[in-house]
Amino acid sequence: MTILQLKYVIAVANSRSMREAASGLFISQPALSASIKELEEELKIQIFERNNKGISLTKEGADFLSYAKQAVSQYSLIEDRYLDKDKNKIHFNVSIQHYIFAVHAFINTIKAVDASKYNYSLSETKTDDVLLNVSKLNSEVGVISFTKANEKLIKKLFREYGLEFKELLKRDTYAYMWKDHPLANRDLVSLEDLRDYPCVSFNQNSDSDFYLPEEALSNYNQDKRIEVNDRASSVEFMQALNGYSIGTGIMIASKALKEGFVSVKLKEEDPLTIGYIVRKNNNLSDIAKIYIDELLKYKEIVV
């Protein structure tokens, strides 16, 4: 089994036919088919099912594909860091839940380092991806949160993934809404008050055995719920549909977001503990230390 074969599997899985994949890889179709067949025989599994309509992943193939993607990603990181001729390029990767202050800390880190050549990556993603990325050192630092409801579970996962958690801040629970929302002028609002409006939350569906929400009050059964994967979509839904989201009340964002949204204290309490994670016993790079210092500046933040 070679990295090239893994790349072939990924390319075929992303294509409608073996011929299309071969064309994209600039190799002949017979050579590609032979390489995939050789890999299947070595692994003693069938990765692809072939028929007159084309190709499709088998159940075993879908499982293998997820591992292949991880292996190729790791190889690409090694290749970029150690085989790149330009040894002066700075590399730094961070994974976070959807916290804008963590994005601003990343921006401030880039400004502080002022490198002439770099390869930076900031991934706003699902909770289990943050855990996995830091545990596998795809990211040096992760920003993550938990409530009382999932504290025991997530601390168990910290131990299993070999991660160290450092608390940054604890926040009460707020509702974010568009400034023209009918309830925007209130000092206090309840989930019952918000029942007729859609709750916009970040999708946490994954292959993990656990549901790891990043918002507080995740066990509350809203009548109207919209799940999204990115911040831009959540903003659009909240503005267009008088939706709301549940968060920390921290209003650090672009000028447009600050002027467009408000945070209103929720009557229901489910405080969030927010912090950063690193891999245990990992020697952090200088830029990772700078990023953590930037995160720590938000430790005493107020709304």
URFEN-V285871 format. One record per residue. N is the residue number from 0. RES is the residue in three letters. PHI is phi as a letter, one per 20 degrees, with the letter a starting at -180 (999 if undefined). OMEGA is omega in whole degrees, -180 to 180 (* if undefined). NEAR is the number of other C-alpha atoms within 10 Angstrom. Layout:
((N RES PHI OMEGA NEAR) (N RES PHI OMEGA NEAR))
This chain:
((0 MET 999 -179 12) (1 THR c 175 8) (2 ILE g 180 13) (3 LEU f 178 11) (4 GLN f 177 16) (5 LEU f 177 21) (6 LYS f 178 17) (7 TYR f -180 20) (8 VAL g -180 24) (9 ILE f -179 17) (10 ALA f 180 18) (11 VAL f -180 25) (12 ALA f -179 20) (13 ASN e -177 12) (14 SER d 180 16) (15 ARG e -180 14) (16 SER b 176 17) (17 MET f -179 20) (18 ARG f 179 18) (19 GLU f 179 15) (20 ALA f -180 22) (21 ALA f 179 20) (22 SER f 179 12) (23 GLY f -180 12) (24 LEU e -180 15) (25 PHE l 173 10) (26 ILE c -179 12) (27 SER f 179 13) (28 GLN f 178 17) (29 PRO g -180 12) (30 ALA f 179 11) (31 LEU f 180 22) (32 SER f -179 16) (33 ALA f 180 11) (34 SER f 179 18) (35 ILE f 180 21) (36 LYS f 178 16) (37 GLU f 179 14) (38 LEU f 179 19) (39 GLU f 179 16) (40 GLU f 179 12) (41 GLU f -177 10) (42 LEU e -178 12) (43 LYS m 173 9) (44 ILE c 173 14) (45 GLN d -177 17) (46 ILE e -178 25) (47 PHE c 172 21) (48 GLU d -176 12) (49 ARG d 176 13) (50 ASN b -177 8) (51 ASN f -178 5) (52 LYS e 180 8) (53 GLY p -177 13) (54 ILE c 176 17) (55 SER b 180 19) (56 LEU f 169 18) (57 THR e 178 15) (58 LYS f 177 13) (59 GLU f 180 12) (60 GLY f 178 19) (61 ALA f 178 15) (62 ASP f 180 12) (63 PHE f -179 18) (64 LEU g -179 19) (65 SER f 178 11) (66 TYR f 179 12) (67 ALA f 179 20) (68 LYS f 179 15) (69 GLN f -178 13) (70 ALA f -179 15) (71 VAL f 178 16) (72 SER f 178 13) (73 GLN f 180 15) (74 TYR f -180 13) (75 SER f 178 14) (76 LEU f 179 14) (77 ILE f -180 12) (78 GLU f -178 11) (79 ASP f -175 16) (80 ARG e -171 16) (81 TYR d -180 11) (82 LEU d 176 11) (83 ASP f -178 11) (84 LYS f -178 9) (85 ASP e -176 11) (86 LYS f -178 11) (87 ASN e -180 11) (88 LYS f 179 14) (89 ILE e 178 16) (90 HIS d 178 16) (91 PHE b -179 19) (92 ASN c 179 20) (93 VAL c 174 24) (94 SER c -177 28) (95 ILE b 162 27) (96 GLN f -171 24) (97 HIS e 179 22) (98 TYR d -175 20) (99 ILE f 180 17) (100 PHE f 178 17) (101 ALA f 176 26) (102 VAL f 180 20) (103 HIS f 176 16) (104 ALA f 178 20) (105 PHE f 178 23) (106 ILE f -180 14) (107 ASN f 177 16) (108 THR f 179 20) (109 ILE g 180 17) (110 LYS f -178 10) (111 ALA f -177 13) (112 VAL f 177 13) (113 ASP l 180 10) (114 ALA e 179 11) (115 SER e 179 8) (116 LYS c 180 12) (117 TYR b 173 13) (118 ASN c -176 11) (119 TYR d 177 12) (120 SER b 175 14) (121 LEU c -177 16) (122 SER d 171 17) (123 GLU e -168 22) (124 THR b -179 17) (125 LYS f -176 22) (126 THR g -177 27) (127 ASP f 176 22) (128 ASP f 176 19) (129 VAL f 179 23) (130 LEU g -177 27) (131 LEU f -178 17) (132 ASN f -180 20) (133 VAL f -180 25) (134 SER f -180 23) (135 LYS e -179 14) (136 LEU m 168 16) (137 ASN f 174 19) (138 SER c 178 23) (139 GLU f -175 23) (140 VAL c 174 26) (141 GLY c 175 30) (142 VAL d -169 27) (143 ILE b -179 28) (144 SER b 174 27) (145 PHE b 176 24) (146 THR d 178 21) (147 LYS g -176 13) (148 ALA f -178 13) (149 ASN d -178 17) (150 GLU g -177 14) (151 LYS f -180 12) (152 LEU f -175 14) (153 ILE f 176 20) (154 LYS f 174 15) (155 LYS f 179 12) (156 LEU f 175 15) (157 PHE g -179 19) (158 ARG f -177 12) (159 GLU f -180 10) (160 TYR e -179 16) (161 GLY m -175 17) (162 LEU d 176 22) (163 GLU d -178 16) (164 PHE d 176 19) (165 LYS c -177 13) (166 GLU f 176 15) (167 LEU d -177 20) (168 LEU a 173 15) (169 LYS d -175 18) (170 ARG c 172 19) (171 ASP f -173 16) (172 THR d -178 23) (173 TYR c 172 27) (174 ALA d 173 24) (175 TYR e 177 27) (176 MET b 177 24) (177 TRP f -174 24) (178 LYS g -180 17) (179 ASP e 177 13) (180 HIS f -179 19) (181 PRO g -179 11) (182 LEU d -173 16) (183 ALA f -176 18) (184 ASN e -179 13) (185 ARG f 173 10) (186 ASP e -178 11) (187 LEU b -179 16) (188 VAL c 179 18) (189 SER d 177 15) (190 LEU f 176 18) (191 GLU f 176 11) (192 ASP f -175 11) (193 LEU e -172 19) (194 ARG g -176 13) (195 ASP e -178 13) (196 TYR d -179 19) (197 PRO f 174 19) (198 CYS e -179 26) (199 VAL d -178 21) (200 SER c -179 22) (201 PHE e -178 21) (202 ASN f 179 17) (203 GLN d 180 20) (204 ASN f -179 15) (205 SER b 178 13) (206 ASP e -179 8) (207 SER f 177 11) (208 ASP f -174 7) (209 PHE d 172 12) (210 TYR e -173 14) (211 LEU c -179 20) (212 PRO f 177 22) (213 GLU d 178 25) (214 GLU e 174 22) (215 ALA f 177 27) (216 LEU l -176 20) (217 SER f -179 16) (218 ASN e -180 9) (219 TYR f -176 8) (220 ASN e 179 10) (221 GLN f 177 16) (222 ASP f -179 11) (223 LYS c -175 13) (224 ARG b 177 15) (225 ILE c 179 17) (226 GLU d -179 14) (227 VAL c 179 15) (228 ASN d -176 16) (229 ASP b -176 14) (230 ARG f -177 14) (231 ALA f 179 9) (232 SER f -180 13) (233 SER f 179 20) (234 VAL f -179 20) (235 GLU f -180 13) (236 PHE f -178 18) (237 MET f -179 22) (238 GLN f -173 17) (239 ALA f -173 10) (240 LEU d -176 13) (241 ASN l 179 20) (242 GLY f 177 25) (243 TYR b 173 27) (244 SER c -179 22) (245 ILE d -177 23) (246 GLY b -171 25) (247 THR e -177 24) (248 GLY n 180 19) (249 ILE f -177 17) (250 MET d 175 17) (251 ILE d -177 16) (252 ALA a 176 14) (253 SER f -179 11) (254 LYS g -179 8) (255 ALA f 180 8) (256 LEU f 179 13) (257 LYS g -177 13) (258 GLU f -175 12) (259 GLY e -174 14) (260 PHE c 176 19) (261 VAL c 174 20) (262 SER c -178 27) (263 VAL c -179 22) (264 LYS f 177 20) (265 LEU e 177 20) (266 LYS f 178 16) (267 GLU f -177 16) (268 GLU d 175 13) (269 ASP b -172 19) (270 PRO g 178 19) (271 LEU e 170 23) (272 THR d -177 19) (273 ILE d 179 22) (274 GLY a 178 19) (275 TYR d 178 21) (276 ILE c 173 25) (277 VAL c 177 24) (278 ARG f -180 23) (279 LYS g 176 15) (280 ASN m 177 9) (281 ASN e 178 11) (282 ASN f -177 11) (283 LEU f 176 12) (284 SER f 179 13) (285 ASP f -178 10) (286 ILE f 176 18) (287 ALA f 179 21) (288 LYS f 178 15) (289 ILE f 179 18) (290 TYR f 178 23) (291 ILE f 177 20) (292 ASP f 178 13) (293 GLU f 177 20) (294 LEU f -177 22) (295 LEU f 178 17) (296 LYS f -180 12) (297 TYR e -175 14) (298 LYS f -178 14) (299 GLU d -173 9) (300 ILE f 175 13) (301 VAL c -180 9) (302 VAL f * 9))
